[in-house]
Amino acid sequence: MQHDITLPQLGRLQWDESAGHWRGELGLQRAPVPLEIVPVGAHTARPDAAEVFAAALRTTDWVRANERQALLMIATPLSESYNRQAADDQEPVTVEQFADWIEIASVRAASNGFFDLILGDCGTNLFAGVTALGNFDAEFRLTCTFVSKNE
């Protein structure tokens, strides 16, 4: 297996043996972000199989074309939680306002079509000390959001 490949639509990818996934970069509206392509299931035996990259391409194409929509999808449950926690201190924020506070910081695409969008907070310190992400299924539906404390 090659450990360094270049694919026309995904760019240069490097195999990270210790992590068990491919590393690359995805150009988004604000800036390029890290891209991880993770072989799962039967693909772990052949991490360079065409299906691994086909799933990643499907994901990256959708993320590029729907970046704002994805942020709005993630912002909906996160803004609800934020508004509950800040109810006594400030006016509620809208989903659109919350989406303006967040950005896609990296993309983790699994070979089964599921993917995570790891979020950044555009320098607002909204996520200071925590990691936030949205998990999507292979049909591009948000399945859940996570906010976990960094250790």
N, C-alpha and C positions, 0 to 999 in steps of 0.2 A: 504494500500500500504506500502511495506517495503521502508525504507529510506536509507538503506545500504545493497547493494547486491554485490555478487561476481559472475561474469559470466566467464566461462573458457576462452573465446577468447577476452574478453574486460577487464577482471580483476575486481578490486574492484571499485564500483561506489557508490557515495553518492548523494542523492537527495537534491538539494538546493531549499527549498520552496520559498524563497524570489526571487530568480532569475528564477525559473520555469524550471530548467534543471538539468541533471545529471552531476556530476563532476567525472573525473577519470584521468588516465594518459595513454599516448600512447608512447611506446618505439620506437624511431626512431634511425637512424644511429648515429647521433651526441650525442643524449641524450634523455631521456624521456621528453615529453612535456605535458602540461595540455590538457585535452580532455573534451569538453563540448558536451553533447548529448541533443539536444533540441527538445522536442515534439512540433509539429506544427499541425495546423488544427484540425481534429478530435482526434488526439493523445493527445491533451491537456487535454481531459477528462479522458484518461487512459494513463498517462505517463509511466507506467510500462508494456505496451502492448508489446508483442513479436516483432511486426513490428517496434517499435521504436529502439530496439536493433539490429534487422536485418539490418536496414538501416545504423546504425552506424558501424556495423561490415563490411558491404560492403565498406563503406567509408574508414575505418581504414586499411582494407586489401589492398585497392588500394593505399592509401598514403604510406604505408610501402613498397610496391612493386615498387612504381613509384616516390619516393621522389625526386630524381634528375630531372626526367622529369617534375614534377610539378614545381620545382624551375625554370627550363628553360622556361616553359610556362609563368610563372609570370614575369620572367626577360625580356622577349621580349618587352612588352609595357613599362615596367619601365625603361629599358635601353634606349629605344628611347626617352623617356621624359627626362631622365638624360642627354643624349647626347645633346639634344636641349638646355637645360638650361646651360650646361657647355661648349658649343661650342667655346666660346671666350677664355676660360681658360685652356683647356687641350685637348689632343687627345681623340677621341671617344673610349668608351669601347665596347667590344663585349658582346653579350648575355651571352656567357659562363663566361666571367670575372664578369659580374654583378651577375650571378647566384652564383658564388663563394663568393660574398660579403653578400649573404642573407642566411637565414636559416628559417625553420619552427619553430616558437616559441610556437604556440598552434594551436589546431584543434577544430573547432566548427561544429559539424555534426547535421544537421536537419533530422527529421524523414521522410521527403519527398525526401531524397537523396541528396539534395543540401548541400554544405559545404563550409566553409571558412578556408583558411590557413592564419593565422596571422603570419606576418614575423618578424624576428629579423635581426639585421645587423652584426652579428658575431663580435661585439665590434668595428666596424668601425665608429660609430656615423652617418652613412648614414641616419638613421631614427630618429636622435635626435629631439625630440619634436613633432614627428608625429607617427601615426599608419599606417602601410601598410598591405594590405591583398589582397589575390586573392580569388575570388568567383567562385565556380565550380557548374555546374548543375549535375543532377543525372546520366548523361552519361559521366561524368569526363571531360567535356569541360570547359575551362576557359571562364566565361561569362564576367567578368570585373575585373579590379584591382582598388583599392582605396588607396589613400594616404590622410589622413586627419590630420589636426593639433590637437594635444592634448590640452585640455583646463585645 
